Amino acid sequence: MRIITDPNFLSWEVYPSGGKFGLPQRPKVVFNCLTDPSRRGRYVHFDGDSVGAEQAVQDASDAELQALFAQSSELD
């Protein structure tokens, strides 16, 4: 898990999530707001498997994670 700050100075935890029903296919990178828990979580699909998503979250710079956040959609 990582923590980033968005342009509005809200803190978001960032973590990989497995695919549908916990399967390794089509994982997501999930953003959960720590500053305002009433905000809906956000996500982006990761191209690859869940192991790759986990490694990507750990290796990404804050700027790269913020760019992913900018592309994210609200969780359903």
Secondary structure per residue as TSV (DSSP state, phi and psi in degrees):
chain	resnum	aa	ss	phi	psi
A	1	M	-	360.0	144.9
A	2	R	E	-130.1	164.4
A	3	I	E	-126.9	131.2
A	4	I	E	-125.9	166.0
A	5	T	E	-117.3	132.1
A	6	D	-	-85.7	176.5
A	7	P	T	-60.3	-19.7
A	8	N	T	-94.5	12.7
A	9	F	S	65.5	26.5
A	10	L	-	-90.8	140.9
A	11	S	E	-92.9	134.2
A	12	W	E	-126.7	132.3
A	13	E	E	-84.0	144.0
A	14	V	E	-124.0	129.0
A	15	Y	E	-152.8	154.2
A	16	P	E	-81.4	151.2
A	17	S	E	-133.6	140.7
A	18	G	-	-63.6	171.7
A	19	G	S	-73.3	-165.0
A	20	K	G	-54.3	130.1
A	21	F	G	59.1	30.4
A	22	G	G	77.3	8.0
A	23	L	-	-71.9	155.0
A	24	P	S	-74.7	-14.1
A	25	Q	B	-79.2	144.1
A	26	R	S	52.3	56.1
A	27	P	-	-72.2	169.1
A	28	K	E	-121.3	154.6
A	29	V	E	-103.9	121.5
A	30	V	E	-107.8	142.7
A	31	F	E	-120.1	124.5
A	32	N	E	-122.9	124.3
A	33	C	E	-74.1	121.4
A	34	L	S	-87.4	-31.4
A	35	T	S	-72.1	-39.1
A	36	D	-	-134.5	87.8
A	37	P	T	-60.7	-13.3
A	38	S	T	-77.3	-13.5
A	39	R	S	-72.8	141.4
A	40	R	-	-68.9	144.0
A	41	G	-	-63.2	162.7
A	42	R	E	-129.3	164.4
A	43	Y	E	-156.3	160.4
A	44	V	E	-135.0	145.3
A	45	H	E	-75.9	142.1
A	46	F	-	-104.2	131.2
A	47	D	S	-81.1	105.0
A	48	G	S	141.4	-163.3
A	49	D	B	-100.0	177.4
A	50	S	H	-66.5	-30.9
A	51	V	H	-66.0	-41.9
A	52	G	H	-63.9	-37.5
A	53	A	H	-65.2	-41.5
A	54	E	H	-63.5	-44.4
A	55	Q	H	-65.2	-39.7
A	56	A	H	-62.9	-41.6
A	57	V	H	-64.3	-40.9
A	58	Q	H	-69.2	-37.8
A	59	D	H	-88.4	-17.9
A	60	A	S	-68.9	146.1
A	61	S	-	-75.3	165.2
A	62	D	H	-59.3	-38.6
A	63	A	H	-63.9	-39.2
A	64	E	H	-66.9	-39.8
A	65	L	H	-67.9	-37.1
A	66	Q	H	-65.9	-34.9
A	67	A	H	-66.2	-40.3
A	68	L	H	-62.9	-42.1
A	69	F	H	-59.2	-40.6
A	70	A	H	-62.8	-25.8
A	71	Q	H	-92.9	-4.6
A	72	S	-	-75.3	160.1
A	73	S	E	-118.6	156.7
A	74	E	E	-66.6	143.1
A	75	L	-	-66.2	145.9
A	76	D	-	-77.6	360.0
